[in-house]
């Protein structure tokens, strides 16, 4: 069922993009910010065309399928975090102060005062 709703959701998304691209420009896109064509009557808007009504219908259906997919995903959630399910936990037999084997931190300072040097390559 979730796959069917997801397929419908993707088709709605692609259709919405196509319909928006088919609509003619109103010409005042950047007019309020100082760019674009400055003139034009901005006090009234024309009635919605067929493409405008179809855009609103597709947007409403897209939001509806988004909510349905969210509800379906919440019902199938396990209730645990992804971090809780990770299998790469450090070994438990290591001492408390010892760094992990794959740690990216530098080794602790040596007690005899020798400077830290990188490991030999050979």
C-alpha positions as CSV (number, residue, x, y, z in Angstrom):
1,X,0.0,0.0,0.0
2,X,2.8,2.3,0.9
3,X,4.4,1.8,-2.5
4,X,1.2,2.7,-4.3
5,X,0.9,5.9,-2.4
6,X,4.6,6.7,-3.0
7,X,4.1,6.1,-6.8
8,X,1.1,8.4,-6.8
9,X,3.1,11.0,-4.8
10,X,6.0,10.9,-7.3
11,X,3.6,11.3,-10.2
12,X,1.9,14.2,-8.5
13,X,5.3,15.9,-8.0
14,X,6.3,15.5,-11.6
15,X,2.9,16.7,-12.8
16,X,3.0,19.7,-10.5
17,X,6.4,20.7,-11.8
18,X,5.2,20.3,-15.4
19,X,2.0,22.3,-14.9
20,X,3.9,25.2,-13.1
21,X,6.4,25.3,-16.0
22,X,3.5,25.5,-18.6
23,X,2.0,28.6,-16.9
24,X,2.7,31.9,-18.5
25,X,4.8,34.4,-16.5
26,X,3.0,37.3,-14.9
27,X,6.0,39.6,-15.5
28,X,6.4,41.0,-12.0
29,X,8.5,38.3,-10.4
30,X,11.3,40.6,-9.2
31,X,9.5,43.9,-9.4
32,X,9.2,44.4,-5.7
33,X,12.9,43.9,-5.1
34,X,14.1,46.4,-7.7
35,X,14.8,44.1,-10.5
36,X,12.7,42.8,-13.4
37,X,10.0,44.7,-15.2
38,X,8.8,47.4,-12.9
39,X,5.4,48.3,-14.4
40,X,2.2,46.5,-14.5
41,X,-1.1,46.6,-12.6
42,X,-0.5,44.8,-9.3
43,X,-3.7,45.9,-7.5
44,X,-5.9,43.3,-9.1
45,X,-5.4,39.7,-10.1
46,X,-7.2,38.0,-13.0
47,X,-9.4,35.0,-12.3
48,X,-7.7,31.6,-12.1
49,X,-7.3,29.9,-15.5
50,X,-7.7,26.2,-16.0
51,X,-3.9,25.7,-15.4
52,X,-4.1,27.7,-12.1
53,X,-7.0,25.6,-10.9
54,X,-5.2,22.4,-11.9
55,X,-2.1,23.6,-10.0
56,X,-4.0,24.1,-6.8
57,X,-5.7,20.7,-7.2
58,X,-2.3,19.0,-7.7
59,X,-0.7,20.9,-4.8
60,X,-3.6,19.8,-2.5
61,X,-3.2,16.2,-3.6
62,X,0.6,16.4,-3.2
63,X,0.2,17.7,0.4
64,X,-2.4,15.0,1.1
65,X,-0.2,12.2,-0.1
66,X,2.7,13.7,1.9
67,X,0.6,13.5,5.1
68,X,-0.5,10.0,4.3
69,X,3.1,8.8,3.8
70,X,4.1,10.4,7.0
71,X,1.3,8.7,8.9
72,X,2.1,5.3,7.3
73,X,5.9,5.7,8.1
74,X,5.0,6.6,11.8
75,X,2.9,3.4,12.1
76,X,5.7,1.2,10.9
77,X,8.4,2.8,12.9
78,X,10.2,0.6,15.4
79,X,10.5,3.2,18.1
80,X,14.3,3.0,18.3
81,X,16.9,5.3,17.0
82,X,19.2,4.4,14.2
83,X,22.1,5.0,16.6
84,X,20.7,2.4,18.9
85,X,20.7,-0.2,16.1
86,X,24.4,0.3,15.1
87,X,26.5,-2.8,15.4
88,X,29.9,-1.2,15.6
89,X,29.9,-0.6,19.3
90,X,33.4,-0.6,21.0
91,X,34.6,-3.7,22.8
92,X,33.6,-4.0,26.4
93,X,36.8,-5.6,27.7
94,X,38.9,-2.5,27.0
95,X,40.0,-0.4,30.0
96,X,37.9,2.7,30.8
97,X,40.7,5.1,29.9
98,X,42.0,3.3,26.7
99,X,41.1,4.8,23.4
100,X,39.2,2.8,20.9
101,X,41.2,1.1,18.1
102,X,39.7,3.1,15.4
103,X,39.8,6.4,17.3
104,X,40.9,9.5,15.4
105,X,42.3,11.1,18.5
106,X,46.1,11.4,18.9
107,X,47.8,8.9,21.4
108,X,48.2,10.2,25.0
109,X,51.4,12.0,25.9
110,X,54.3,9.9,27.0
111,X,55.4,10.2,30.6
112,X,59.2,10.2,29.9
113,X,59.0,13.6,28.2
114,X,59.7,12.4,24.7
115,X,57.9,14.4,22.0
116,X,55.1,12.8,20.1
117,X,56.2,11.6,16.7
118,X,54.1,10.1,13.9
119,X,54.4,6.3,13.5
120,X,57.0,4.9,11.1
121,X,55.8,4.0,7.7
122,X,57.7,0.7,7.4
